[in-house]
Amino acid sequence: MRYSVLLWLRLALARGRRTGPLAHAAAQVVRPPGALIWLHLADGPEAVSGAALIAQHLLRQRPAVQLRITFCGPEPVTTAWPADVPCLPAPEDTPAATRLVLESWRPDLIVLVGNGLPGALICTAHKLGVPVMIADARIAPDARRGLFLRSEQRSLLSRLSRMLVRDPESAAALARLGAPPNRIEVGGQLSEPADPLPCSEAERASIAGQMRARPVWLAVAVPAAELAAVLVAHRHALRHAHRSLLILAPATPGEATDLAAELEADGWVVGRRTLEGEPDEEMQIFLADDPGDFGLWYRLAPVTYMGGTFSEGTGAARSPLEAAALGSAIVHGPRTAPFDAEYARLDDARAARAVLRPTGLGDAVADLMAPDRAAILAHNAWAVTSGGAGAAEAVARAILSELDSRTTGAQ
């Protein structure tokens, strides 16, 4: 175990503080019989989805295990917590507060979810012989100066029994921060595949038959500020394949009437979902103005541009995982909020095509019209959307393995 003067000083100063109300409230929660795991959301809201998945898979694999969940910051807004599992504000991170809760709950294992390293909790648990590990940590390459001063961080990391990180880059960064390499494992990105958006299979087959071999691409949730760029891209696509069809879903479906008139005045042959129902051979642009049909269009279009990713202040309107789960290759601009994490996962896995400027959209769409190119992105995207559940299951197994190695008679 490494020693840190700074960490010792911080804890020495904190020892004079009284036990706070959050610790007293947590200590009142009665400990049930059986093995108990304390899940602590060390990153606040950023750790909620990972912690919920871990809790679900722990109880799925070991129904008899007892869980306690604590969170920092505002109360997590989620319906994913397992039923009857207490979810409480974290006790104050002082030696007295953490000791009170540890002696009351007597956990067999503490799992810190995320990147945070609560010093008092880690050190007090270590003194009491309670193992502490971290899960679902993602460490930036430049984290050397990020979370803690280096000596303090090394000292805390040396007290952890096991560290499960999202990717190899995080593992390397954690080792550079001073974590013992033999305790670091890559657990993967935690996520449950969302239920794919539904559609009528009979209708999908009918429309696909009418389209035959026409090249098709989808521009979804397109704001007015991006319409010109999408039309330029479609003209570019038509030069490569004159029968190309654009399925255009405006960000505001109620504007479809005015939009159709505007496009027709500009010389386009236009159809509308709410009027014609299905695109015909003559149509160049088909307005998908029924918001309940996204599952249909993602299935029919091999390529999807995610609208809202070029417009400053607009924000991406829909999650790219919707398209990824249904086999449509994704093109997007640089403005990916509020789905930054989703786009980062897809880009890192080479499961999406990022375009820096609207002028590059046409080239990207035309390139991905080639079935083999779109298929590569679509396959990688499917792996991203489906692989997270396996990672969550593996992390839960690792946690239970650590529990079993520290306890006897675990159920």
Secondary structure, DSSP 4 states (H G I P E B T S, - for coil): ----HHHHHHHHHHTTSPPPHHHHHHHTSPPPSS-EEEEEETTGGGGHHHHHHHHHHHHHH-TT-EEEEEESSSPP--S-SPTT--EEEPPPSSHHHHHHHHHHH--SEEEEESS---HHHHHHHHHHT--EEEEEE---TTGGGTSS-HHHHHHHHHT-SEEEESSHHHHHHHHHTT--GGGEEE-----PPPPPPP--HHHHHHHHHHHTT--EEEEEEE-GGGHHHHHHHHHHHHHH-TT-EEEEEESSGGGHHHHHHHHHHTT--EEETTTTSS--TT-SEEE---GGGHHHHHHH-SEEEETTSSSTTT---S-HHHHHHTT-EEEE-S--TT-HHHHHHHHHTT-EEE-SSGGGHHHHHHHHTSHHHHHHHHHHHHHHHHHHHHHHHHHHHHHHHHHHHH-SS--
